[in-house]
């Protein structure tokens, strides 16, 4: 703040990146891929952060100061941080030369008054946040349903994700109803060496929770205000001033109708304590998170509770890119505390460039690995990034991950070192710019994954550094 009325031409944050690092970027109007030589962006859409860098090193920057600190989702269109936005005068600019690329977050001209301080808050996160755990990626295979068959076990599944809207976890984000059935399921599969995780998160709450009238009595603290409408039960019992979301009808006629949460509230304490109860009493091995609205601090609390109850637990994080508008930037602060990503919903794998695959989908620049989702992904290109679809999510035999998993096991890929095309030390290169190779290197043998982004059938020659 100023001692007296002061005119300021600009207050900005400048971050220089060395050319070796300034290769990829995502966020603030950049969809994810090669870092542009020039870029200008004004505050638009649910975005408040960017990442720039390379798998060897990068930096995520989040601009703060607003009222909401969780991932920016379409559901939460909160105003931009007022100091950075500065009534539309602020923005982001990328410019550079042979010595450095500079990302400047500027706020523009303003008048600072003695009794009206301006706070320019930002958070930096160095990436990758952890070393890649390729061995876990290649051996800890996910089954995203509740009825694995013997063939699925033989294929190597090691983790079952129990979604909501089934007899084990019927009501969204309130997994405390079918306790006996869920406990029996967990015990059964854990006895066979399979971890069991469940869908349990924040963002929405079922109308079936016993505390609904207590929460309704708190006004809009827990249930978000809104136009009402939606499923008839909500109309008849809640009247108006609520925000309806997803709903599901069971065969017996029971309906789970979800209501949107307001954001950070005291219900977060119930959620964290409920998680501890599930870990201690049901024995779940972790969580499947689906586009959440809580912040890094809440995830830290969750991780501590989970570690105390079951130290070897897991969290995998899913997002729909049409809902989060770039999950790799929106969730970057979560990455130190999650084990795996599944960002593929709404991804158009066959239309994405290799740079988009690397930055938006693979998780590799951040120290995590991912699975493919939409339409089963593209198994030929996915192998370049160590990715397959999940069972039984792949929607065709052509995209069933079992054949790729068999290749992995026959080769012994869990003991291999993954060296991608983005690494200058990759011992295998191709003669075509649109055909890329990743090497999985073991003593005495190497597996090469070749993916073609060429528009036409192409012949290539491999250049191998023996």
BAMI-703307 format. One record per residue (C-alpha): residue number from 0; residue in three letters; x, y, z. Coordinates in nm, 4 decimals, padded with zeros to 6 digits. Layout:
N
(NUM ala (X Y Z)) ...
This chain:
466
(0 unk (00.0000 00.0000 00.0000)) (1 unk (00.1068 00.3624 -00.0417)) (2 unk (00.1648 00.6374 00.2132)) (3 unk (-00.0275 00.8760 -00.0102)) (4 unk (-00.2391 00.8636 -00.3248)) (5 unk (-00.0069 00.7182 -00.5918)) (6 unk (-00.0395 00.6514 -00.9645)) (7 unk (00.1301 00.3253 -01.0699)) (8 unk (00.2004 00.2338 -01.4309)) (9 unk (00.2174 -00.1418 -01.3688)) (10 unk (00.2821 -00.4040 -01.1027)) (11 unk (00.3809 -00.7378 -01.2515)) (12 unk (00.5405 -01.0753 -01.1935)) (13 unk (00.8104 -01.1724 -01.4457)) (14 unk (00.9361 -01.5311 -01.4697)) (15 unk (01.2251 -01.6019 -01.7107)) (16 unk (01.2767 -01.9544 -01.8487)) (17 unk (01.5980 -02.0807 -02.0078)) (18 unk (01.5513 -02.1982 -02.3701)) (19 unk (01.6231 -02.5607 -02.2724)) (20 unk (01.3301 -02.5517 -02.0279)) (21 unk (01.0945 -02.3169 -02.2160)) (22 unk (00.9612 -02.5840 -02.4513)) (23 unk (00.6044 -02.6563 -02.3352)) (24 unk (00.3243 -02.4525 -02.1801)) (25 unk (-00.0361 -02.4883 -02.0683)) (26 unk (-00.2936 -02.2532 -01.9170)) (27 unk (-00.3931 -01.8879 -01.9478)) (28 unk (-00.5204 -01.9347 -02.3023)) (29 unk (-00.2611 -02.1935 -02.4105)) (30 unk (-00.4351 -02.5283 -02.4601)) (31 unk (-00.1247 -02.7322 -02.3860)) (32 unk (00.1712 -02.8079 -02.6100)) (33 unk (00.4647 -02.6141 -02.7435)) (34 unk (00.5378 -02.2881 -02.5651)) (35 unk (00.4478 -02.0004 -02.8006)) (36 unk (00.7133 -01.7470 -02.8940)) (37 unk (00.4536 -01.4739 -02.8388)) (38 unk (00.1287 -01.4875 -02.6464)) (39 unk (-00.1103 -01.2288 -02.5009)) (40 unk (-00.4001 -01.3223 -02.2751)) (41 unk (-00.6579 -01.1273 -02.0795)) (42 unk (-00.8592 -01.2739 -01.7924)) (43 unk (-01.1197 -01.4974 -01.9556)) (44 unk (-01.2867 -01.8217 -01.8541)) (45 unk (-01.2256 -02.0364 -01.5469)) (46 unk (-00.8446 -02.0091 -01.5500)) (47 unk (-00.6049 -01.8696 -01.2925)) (48 unk (-00.2783 -02.0580 -01.3482)) (49 unk (-00.0225 -02.1724 -01.6029)) (50 unk (00.2646 -02.4185 -01.6327)) (51 unk (00.5741 -02.3825 -01.8461)) (52 unk (00.8720 -02.6092 -01.8762)) (53 unk (00.9897 -02.9544 -01.9806)) (54 unk (00.9724 -03.3032 -01.8254)) (55 unk (01.3207 -03.2354 -01.6851)) (56 unk (01.1960 -02.9269 -01.5005)) (57 unk (00.9197 -02.6694 -01.5043)) (58 unk (00.7231 -02.4232 -01.2984)) (59 unk (00.3533 -02.3967 -01.2234)) (60 unk (00.2238 -02.0554 -01.1203)) (61 unk (-00.1197 -01.9873 -00.9718)) (62 unk (-00.2484 -01.6312 -00.9346)) (63 unk (-00.4362 -01.5980 -00.6094)) (64 unk (-00.6300 -01.3423 -00.4127)) (65 unk (-00.9847 -01.4389 -00.5009)) (66 unk (-01.2466 -01.6021 -00.2813)) (67 unk (-01.1978 -01.9569 -00.4153)) (68 unk (-00.8728 -02.1564 -00.4117)) (69 unk (-00.9747 -02.4948 -00.5524)) (70 unk (-00.9516 -02.6071 -00.9157)) (71 unk (-01.1325 -02.3713 -01.1524)) (72 unk (-01.4290 -02.5704 -01.2838)) (73 unk (-01.7211 -02.4715 -01.5042)) (74 unk (-01.9383 -02.5148 -01.1953)) (75 unk (-01.7442 -02.2498 -01.0024)) (76 unk (-01.7151 -01.9385 -01.2162)) (77 unk (-01.5659 -01.7237 -00.9446)) (78 unk (-01.4357 -01.3712 -01.0143)) (79 unk (-01.0648 -01.3363 -01.0970)) (80 unk (-00.8235 -01.2196 -00.8239)) (81 unk (-00.9007 -00.8443 -00.8049)) (82 unk (-00.5405 -00.7240 -00.7719)) (83 unk (-00.4204 -00.9151 -01.0789)) (84 unk (-00.7368 -00.8559 -01.2813)) (85 unk (-00.7480 -00.4813 -01.2042)) (86 unk (-01.0869 -00.4222 -01.3672)) (87 unk (-00.9766 -00.5911 -01.6901)) (88 unk (-00.6432 -00.4127 -01.7241)) (89 unk (-00.4340 -00.7126 -01.6188)) (90 unk (-00.3271 -01.0126 -01.8211)) (91 unk (-00.0427 -01.2424 -01.9192)) (92 unk (00.2219 -01.2005 -02.1861)) (93 unk (00.4860 -01.4373 -02.3234)) (94 unk (00.7851 -01.2933 -02.5065)) (95 unk (01.1451 -01.3960 -02.5466)) (96 unk (01.4667 -01.4169 -02.7411)) (97 unk (01.7587 -01.6569 -02.7754)) (98 unk (01.8565 -01.6035 -02.4117)) (99 unk (01.5233 -01.6559 -02.2320)) (100 unk (01.1474 -01.6750 -02.2637)) (101 unk (00.9765 -01.4433 -02.0160)) (102 unk (00.6246 -01.4975 -01.8852)) (103 unk (00.4903 -01.1698 -01.7459)) (104 unk (00.1755 -01.1491 -01.5381)) (105 unk (00.0871 -00.7807 -01.5398)) (106 unk (-00.1860 -00.5837 -01.3675)) (107 unk (-00.1709 -00.2561 -01.5608)) (108 unk (-00.2073 00.1043 -01.4446)) (109 unk (-00.3872 00.1821 -01.1225)) (110 unk (-00.4200 00.4317 -00.8426)) (111 unk (-00.3196 00.3080 -00.4978)) (112 unk (-00.4844 00.4787 -00.2030)) (113 unk (-00.3440 00.4833 00.1521)) (114 unk (-00.6436 00.3040 00.2975)) (115 unk (-00.6898 00.0523 00.0120)) (116 unk (-00.3881 -00.1815 -00.0126)) (117 unk (-00.3533 -00.4163 -00.3106)) (118 unk (-00.2310 -00.7696 -00.2396)) (119 unk (-00.0594 -00.9601 -00.5240)) (120 unk (-00.0663 -01.3222 -00.4156)) (121 unk (00.0791 -01.6082 -00.6180)) (122 unk (00.1983 -01.9648 -00.5579)) (123 unk (00.4845 -02.1420 -00.7364)) (124 unk (00.5299 -02.5172 -00.7723)) (125 unk (00.8465 -02.6705 -00.9180)) (126 unk (00.7841 -02.9715 -01.1438)) (127 unk (00.8157 -03.2633 -01.1610)) (128 unk (00.6869 -03.3005 -00.8076)) (129 unk (00.8249 -03.6543 -00.7696)) (130 unk (01.0253 -03.9117 -00.9709)) (131 unk (00.8224 -04.1168 -01.2189)) (132 unk (00.7215 -04.4519 -01.0698)) (133 unk (00.7086 -04.6494 -01.3935)) (134 unk (00.7185 -04.9879 -01.2190)) (135 unk (00.3921 -04.9099 -01.0378)) (136 unk (00.2340 -04.7824 -01.3602)) (137 unk (00.3112 -05.1068 -01.5414)) (138 unk (00.2083 -05.3458 -01.2642)) (139 unk (-00.0694 -05.1701 -01.0693)) (140 unk (-00.3493 -05.2031 -01.3261)) (141 unk (-00.6936 -05.0591 -01.2602)) (142 unk (-01.0370 -05.2155 -01.2946)) (143 unk (-01.3061 -04.9474 -01.2891)) (144 unk (-01.6160 -05.1471 -01.1984)) (145 unk (-01.7363 -05.3998 -00.9408)) (146 unk (-01.7483 -05.7330 -01.1281)) (147 unk (-01.3963 -05.8414 -01.2266)) (148 unk (-01.3771 -06.1845 -01.3878)) (149 unk (-01.1023 -06.4430 -01.3614)) (150 unk (-00.9667 -06.3284 -01.6977)) (151 unk (-00.9280 -05.9781 -01.5568)) (152 unk (-00.7272 -06.1134 -01.2641)) (153 unk (-00.5044 -06.3104 -01.5003)) (154 unk (-00.4511 -05.9900 -01.6998)) (155 unk (-00.2962 -05.8373 -01.3888)) (156 unk (-00.5513 -05.6014 -01.2352)) (157 unk (-00.4387 -05.4918 -00.8892)) (158 unk (-00.6786 -05.2080 -00.8005)) (159 unk (-01.0596 -05.1967 -00.8147)) (160 unk (-01.2321 -04.8582 -00.8233)) (161 unk (-01.5876 -04.8677 -00.6871)) (162 unk (-01.7814 -04.5815 -00.8485)) (163 unk (-02.1070 -04.4489 -00.7047)) (164 unk (-02.4567 -04.5462 -00.8262)) (165 unk (-02.4232 -04.9179 -00.7499)) (166 unk (-02.5248 -05.1483 -00.4651)) (167 unk (-02.1900 -05.1014 -00.2870)) (168 unk (-02.1722 -04.7214 -00.3045)) (169 unk (-02.5223 -04.6145 -00.4063)) (170 unk (-02.5390 -04.2451 -00.3205)) (171 unk (-02.2934 -03.9902 -00.4523)) (172 unk (-02.0397 -03.8692 -00.1945)) (173 unk (-02.2164 -04.0367 00.0986)) (174 unk (-02.0710 -04.3920 00.1169)) (175 unk (-02.2103 -04.4684 00.4620)) (176 unk (-02.5340 -04.6475 00.3698)) (177 unk (-02.4352 -04.9911 00.2309)) (178 unk (-02.1641 -05.0529 00.4906)) (179 unk (-02.2057 -05.4307 00.5229)) (180 unk (-02.2006 -05.4930 00.1471)) (181 unk (-01.9030 -05.2625 00.0908)) (182 unk (-01.7081 -05.4160 00.3802)) (183 unk (-01.7668 -05.7695 00.2488)) (184 unk (-01.6560 -05.6637 -00.1007)) (185 unk (-01.3389 -05.4987 00.0322)) (186 unk (-01.2495 -05.7990 00.2479)) (187 unk (-01.3075 -06.0428 -00.0388)) (188 unk (-01.0798 -05.8709 -00.2874)) (189 unk (-00.8119 -05.7722 -00.0417)) (190 unk (-00.7832 -06.1421 00.0471)) (191 unk (-00.6956 -06.1998 -00.3194)) (192 unk (-00.4287 -05.9300 -00.3201)) (193 unk (-00.6433 -05.6591 -00.4835)) (194 unk (-00.6723 -05.3059 -00.3466)) (195 unk (-01.0218 -05.1520 -00.3339)) (196 unk (-01.0772 -04.7770 -00.3649)) (197 unk (-01.4062 -04.5896 -00.3747)) (198 unk (-01.5601 -04.2794 -00.5265)) (199 unk (-01.5950 -04.0339 -00.2391)) (200 unk (-01.5336 -03.6654 -00.2861)) (201 unk (-01.6742 -03.3150 -00.2582)) (202 unk (-01.8569 -03.0978 -00.5098)) (203 unk (-02.2001 -03.2571 -00.4885)) (204 unk (-02.4088 -03.4296 -00.2225)) (205 unk (-02.6914 -03.6788 -00.2571)) (206 unk (-03.0443 -03.5949 -00.1471)) (207 unk (-03.0416 -03.9287 00.0381)) (208 unk (-02.8055 -03.8218 00.3158)) (209 unk (-02.9705 -03.8209 00.6613)) (210 unk (-02.8242 -03.4765 00.7394)) (211 unk (-03.0010 -03.3055 00.4494)) (212 unk (-03.2414 -03.0992 00.6627)) (213 unk (-02.9701 -02.9965 00.9054)) (214 unk (-02.7543 -02.8791 00.6130)) (215 unk (-03.0524 -02.7049 00.4548)) (216 unk (-03.1046 -02.5146 00.7811)) (217 unk (-02.7581 -02.3599 00.7365)) (218 unk (-02.8793 -02.1574 00.4396)) (219 unk (-02.6231 -02.1588 00.1573)) (220 unk (-02.3185 -02.2548 00.3615)) (221 unk (-02.3122 -02.6171 00.2380)) (222 unk (-02.5750 -02.6382 -00.0392)) (223 unk (-02.5124 -02.3793 -00.3091)) (224 unk (-02.7830 -02.1288 -00.3948)) (225 unk (-02.9383 -02.1667 -00.7375)) (226 unk (-03.2520 -02.1591 -00.9489)) (227 unk (-03.3980 -02.4853 -00.8156)) (228 unk (-03.5728 -02.7255 -01.0502)) (229 unk (-03.4309 -03.0635 -01.1466)) (230 unk (-03.5626 -03.3938 -01.0186)) (231 unk (-03.9247 -03.3773 -00.8864)) (232 unk (-03.8318 -03.4826 -00.5312)) (233 unk (-03.6075 -03.1766 -00.5066)) (234 unk (-03.8842 -02.9500 -00.6356)) (235 unk (-04.1387 -03.0927 -00.3945)) (236 unk (-03.9220 -03.0945 -00.0810)) (237 unk (-03.6688 -02.8136 -00.1242)) (238 unk (-03.8818 -02.5692 -00.3205)) (239 unk (-03.6202 -02.3333 -00.4618)) (240 unk (-03.2783 -02.1785 -00.3959)) (241 unk (-03.0650 -02.4867 -00.4661)) (242 unk (-02.8467 -02.6000 -00.7580)) (243 unk (-02.9447 -02.9443 -00.8931)) (244 unk (-02.6834 -03.1670 -01.0542)) (245 unk (-02.6593 -03.5313 -01.1640)) (246 unk (-02.9225 -03.7919 -01.0709)) (247 unk (-02.9614 -04.1702 -01.0994)) (248 unk (-03.2637 -04.4014 -01.0668)) (249 unk (-03.2158 -04.7516 -00.9263)) (250 unk (-03.4264 -05.0506 -01.0334)) (251 unk (-03.6319 -05.0353 -00.7138)) (252 unk (-03.7298 -04.6755 -00.7915)) (253 unk (-03.4910 -04.5115 -00.5434)) (254 unk (-03.3341 -04.1983 -00.6852)) (255 unk (-03.0045 -04.0336 -00.5973)) (256 unk (-03.0417 -03.6660 -00.6900)) (257 unk (-02.7281 -03.4602 -00.6334)) (258 unk (-02.7074 -03.1022 -00.5092)) (259 unk (-02.4085 -02.8747 -00.5715)) (260 unk (-02.1946 -02.7720 -00.2770)) (261 unk (-02.1124 -02.4087 -00.2093)) (262 unk (-01.7369 -02.4533 -00.1862)) (263 unk (-01.5206 -02.4510 00.1249)) (264 unk (-01.7462 -02.5056 00.4289)) (265 unk (-01.7576 -02.6873 00.7618)) (266 unk (-01.8803 -02.9924 00.5708)) (267 unk (-01.5167 -03.0423 00.4692)) (268 unk (-01.4488 -03.1443 00.8302)) (269 unk (-01.7260 -03.4042 00.8093)) (270 unk (-01.5767 -03.5256 00.4812)) (271 unk (-01.2246 -03.5701 00.6205)) (272 unk (-01.3517 -03.7401 00.9358)) (273 unk (-01.5775 -03.9596 00.7231)) (274 unk (-01.2746 -04.0622 00.5189)) (275 unk (-01.0944 -04.1648 00.8361)) (276 unk (-01.3964 -04.3687 00.9439)) (277 unk (-01.4034 -04.5487 00.6078)) (278 unk (-01.0331 -04.6295 00.6271)) (279 unk (-01.0580 -04.7648 00.9818)) (280 unk (-01.3931 -04.9462 00.9647)) (281 unk (-01.4458 -05.0489 00.6015)) (282 unk (-01.0757 -05.0861 00.5265)) (283 unk (-01.0752 -04.9167 00.1848)) (284 unk (-00.7345 -04.8697 00.0214)) (285 unk (-00.7881 -04.5170 -00.1029)) (286 unk (-00.9993 -04.2851 -00.3150)) (287 unk (-01.1011 -04.2237 -00.6717)) (288 unk (-01.1423 -03.8463 -00.7056)) (289 unk (-01.3599 -03.7045 -00.9837)) (290 unk (-01.3266 -03.3283 -01.0531)) (291 unk (-01.3228 -03.1967 -00.7003)) (292 unk (-01.3785 -02.8499 -00.5573)) (293 unk (-01.1532 -02.8565 -00.2510)) (294 unk (-00.8034 -02.7119 -00.2327)) (295 unk (-00.4503 -02.8367 -00.1686)) (296 unk (-00.4812 -02.7890 00.2088)) (297 unk (-00.7835 -03.0193 00.2258)) (298 unk (-00.6006 -03.2831 00.0216)) (299 unk (-00.3076 -03.2600 00.2638)) (300 unk (-00.5480 -03.3251 00.5523)) (301 unk (-00.6958 -03.6224 00.3646)) (302 unk (-00.3573 -03.7697 00.2889)) (303 unk (-00.2495 -03.7472 00.6536)) (304 unk (-00.5672 -03.9222 00.7714)) (305 unk (-00.5220 -04.1939 00.5087)) (306 unk (-00.1540 -04.2473 00.5912)) (307 unk (-00.2300 -04.2892 00.9609)) (308 unk (-00.5064 -04.5441 00.8973)) (309 unk (-00.3592 -04.7351 00.5989)) (310 unk (-00.0068 -04.6266 00.4996)) (311 unk (-00.0092 -04.8017 00.1594)) (312 unk (-00.3249 -04.6325 00.0282)) (313 unk (-00.3726 -04.4768 -00.3165)) (314 unk (-00.5441 -04.1755 -00.4738)) (315 unk (-00.6123 -04.1474 -00.8444)) (316 unk (-00.7509 -03.8268 -00.9904)) (317 unk (-00.9936 -03.8028 -01.2802)) (318 unk (-01.1041 -03.4949 -01.4721)) (319 unk (-01.3133 -03.4060 -01.7740)) (320 unk (-01.1166 -03.1504 -01.9728)) (321 unk (-01.4384 -02.9884 -02.0929)) (322 unk (-01.5337 -02.9345 -01.7283)) (323 unk (-01.1988 -02.8209 -01.5872)) (324 unk (-01.0608 -02.6537 -01.9058)) (325 unk (-00.7130 -02.7988 -01.8719)) (326 unk (-00.6869 -03.0321 -01.5716)) (327 unk (-00.3060 -03.0515 -01.5766)) (328 unk (-00.2902 -02.6862 -01.4736)) (329 unk (-00.6045 -02.6753 -01.2612)) (330 unk (-00.4887 -02.9655 -01.0427)) (331 unk (-00.1111 -02.9144 -01.0401)) (332 unk (-00.1083 -02.8365 -00.6679)) (333 unk (-00.2654 -03.1774 -00.6039)) (334 unk (00.0081 -03.3709 -00.7809)) (335 unk (00.2429 -03.4224 -00.4829)) (336 unk (-00.0417 -03.5999 -00.3007)) (337 unk (-00.1918 -03.8229 -00.5723)) (338 unk (-00.0570 -04.1461 -00.7187)) (339 unk (-00.2075 -04.1606 -01.0660)) (340 unk (-00.4072 -03.9577 -01.3197)) (341 unk (-00.7032 -04.0388 -01.5430)) (342 unk (-00.7675 -03.7145 -01.7294)) (343 unk (-00.9002 -03.8605 -02.0532)) (344 unk (-01.2715 -03.7710 -02.0516)) (345 unk (-01.3575 -03.5515 -02.3532)) (346 unk (-01.0023 -03.5886 -02.4904)) (347 unk (-00.9852 -03.6388 -02.8663)) (348 unk (-00.6808 -03.8607 -02.8743)) (349 unk (-00.6689 -03.9043 -03.2527)) (350 unk (-00.6669 -03.5262 -03.3036)) (351 unk (-00.4056 -03.4381 -03.0409)) (352 unk (-00.0456 -03.3553 -03.1312)) (353 unk (00.2409 -03.5349 -02.9531)) (354 unk (00.3017 -03.2187 -02.7493)) (355 unk (-00.0617 -03.2172 -02.6363)) (356 unk (-00.0386 -03.5849 -02.5425)) (357 unk (00.2702 -03.5149 -02.3335)) (358 unk (00.1486 -03.2001 -02.1571)) (359 unk (-00.2274 -03.2496 -02.1267)) (360 unk (-00.2720 -03.6235 -02.0880)) (361 unk (00.0378 -03.8174 -01.9848)) (362 unk (00.1208 -03.6573 -01.6479)) (363 unk (00.4900 -03.7217 -01.7197)) (364 unk (00.6111 -03.3572 -01.6978)) (365 unk (00.4667 -03.3464 -01.3454)) (366 unk (00.6069 -03.6741 -01.2126)) (367 unk (00.2902 -03.8815 -01.2534)) (368 unk (00.1560 -04.1306 -01.5050)) (369 unk (-00.1902 -04.1708 -01.6471)) (370 unk (-00.4395 -04.4001 -01.8176)) (371 unk (-00.6454 -04.3270 -02.1286)) (372 unk (-01.0229 -04.2907 -02.1106)) (373 unk (-01.2399 -04.1448 -02.3891)) (374 unk (-01.3299 -04.4200 -02.6356)) (375 unk (-01.0516 -04.6393 -02.4999)) (376 unk (-00.7876 -04.3941 -02.6201)) (377 unk (-00.5371 -04.4895 -02.8879)) (378 unk (-00.3329 -04.7951 -02.7811)) (379 unk (-00.0628 -04.7423 -03.0447)) (380 unk (00.0099 -04.3839 -02.9488)) (381 unk (-00.0555 -04.4368 -02.5786)) (382 unk (00.2311 -04.6835 -02.5467)) (383 unk (00.4734 -04.4004 -02.6358)) (384 unk (00.3756 -04.2495 -02.2978)) (385 unk (00.3322 -04.5775 -02.1077)) (386 unk (-00.0473 -04.5460 -02.1148)) (387 unk (-00.3283 -04.7946 -02.1742)) (388 unk (-00.7029 -04.7893 -02.1202)) (389 unk (-00.8535 -04.9404 -01.8055)) (390 unk (-01.0675 -05.2484 -01.7806)) (391 unk (-01.3548 -05.2688 -01.8474)) (392 unk (-01.3627 -04.9076 -01.9711)) (393 unk (-01.2185 -04.9823 -02.3166)) (394 unk (-01.5263 -04.9949 -02.5371)) (395 unk (-01.3990 -05.2240 -02.8140)) (396 unk (-01.1830 -05.5342 -02.8371)) (397 unk (-00.9487 -05.3307 -03.0549)) (398 unk (-00.8702 -05.1050 -02.7586)) (399 unk (-00.8689 -05.3714 -02.4894)) (400 unk (-00.5484 -05.3253 -02.2868)) (401 unk (-00.4903 -05.6979 -02.2278)) (402 unk (-00.2672 -05.7535 -02.5361)) (403 unk (-00.0454 -05.4589 -02.4403)) (404 unk (-00.0269 -05.5772 -02.0800)) (405 unk (00.0828 -05.9215 -02.2065)) (406 unk (00.3637 -05.7607 -02.4059)) (407 unk (00.4674 -05.5701 -02.0938)) (408 unk (00.4775 -05.8869 -01.8846)) (409 unk (00.6562 -06.0970 -02.1464)) (410 unk (00.9244 -05.8283 -02.1779)) (411 unk (00.9469 -05.7558 -01.8037)) (412 unk (00.8734 -05.3862 -01.8442)) (413 unk (00.8451 -05.3258 -01.4701)) (414 unk (01.2250 -05.3591 -01.4513)) (415 unk (01.2914 -05.1349 -01.7526)) (416 unk (01.3984 -04.7725 -01.7689)) (417 unk (01.1544 -04.5630 -01.9724)) (418 unk (01.3324 -04.3089 -02.1962)) (419 unk (01.0860 -04.1045 -02.4025)) (420 unk (01.1372 -03.9161 -02.7264)) (421 unk (01.1269 -03.5909 -02.5264)) (422 unk (01.4504 -03.6950 -02.3520)) (423 unk (01.7685 -03.6056 -02.5442)) (424 unk (01.9201 -03.9290 -02.4096)) (425 unk (01.6625 -04.1508 -02.5817)) (426 unk (01.8705 -04.4115 -02.7697)) (427 unk (01.6142 -04.4569 -03.0497)) (428 unk (01.5092 -04.1882 -03.2951)) (429 unk (01.3210 -04.2047 -03.6238)) (430 unk (01.3854 -04.0449 -03.9589)) (431 unk (01.0424 -03.8742 -03.9672)) (432 unk (00.9479 -03.5735 -03.7513)) (433 unk (00.5901 -03.7020 -03.7058)) (434 unk (00.6908 -04.0535 -03.6011)) (435 unk (00.8238 -04.0749 -03.2456)) (436 unk (00.9793 -04.3521 -03.0403)) (437 unk (01.0106 -04.4288 -02.6703)) (438 unk (01.2602 -04.6887 -02.5502)) (439 unk (01.2095 -04.9208 -02.2544)) (440 unk (01.5608 -05.0325 -02.1715)) (441 unk (01.6630 -05.3412 -01.9727)) (442 unk (02.0063 -05.4999 -01.9498)) (443 unk (02.0448 -05.7011 -02.2697)) (444 unk (01.7153 -05.6044 -02.4371)) (445 unk (01.5069 -05.3010 -02.5267)) (446 unk (01.1386 -05.2609 -02.6133)) (447 unk (01.0653 -04.9799 -02.8597)) (448 unk (00.7230 -04.8150 -02.8834)) (449 unk (00.6744 -04.6258 -03.2106)) (450 unk (00.3812 -04.3894 -03.2639)) (451 unk (00.2943 -04.2161 -03.5885)) (452 unk (00.1234 -03.8777 -03.6006)) (453 unk (00.1863 -03.8539 -03.9773)) (454 unk (-00.1243 -03.7843 -04.1818)) (455 unk (-00.0286 -04.0440 -04.4452)) (456 unk (00.1229 -04.3917 -04.4400)) (457 unk (00.4935 -04.3362 -04.3878)) (458 unk (00.8134 -04.5346 -04.4043)) (459 unk (01.0729 -04.4588 -04.1381)) (460 unk (01.4236 -04.5636 -04.0496)) (461 unk (01.5258 -04.6137 -03.6894)) (462 unk (01.8428 -04.4467 -03.5714)) (463 unk (01.9735 -04.6499 -03.2780)) (464 unk (02.2508 -04.5537 -03.0402)) (465 unk (02.3693 -04.9036 -02.9559)) 
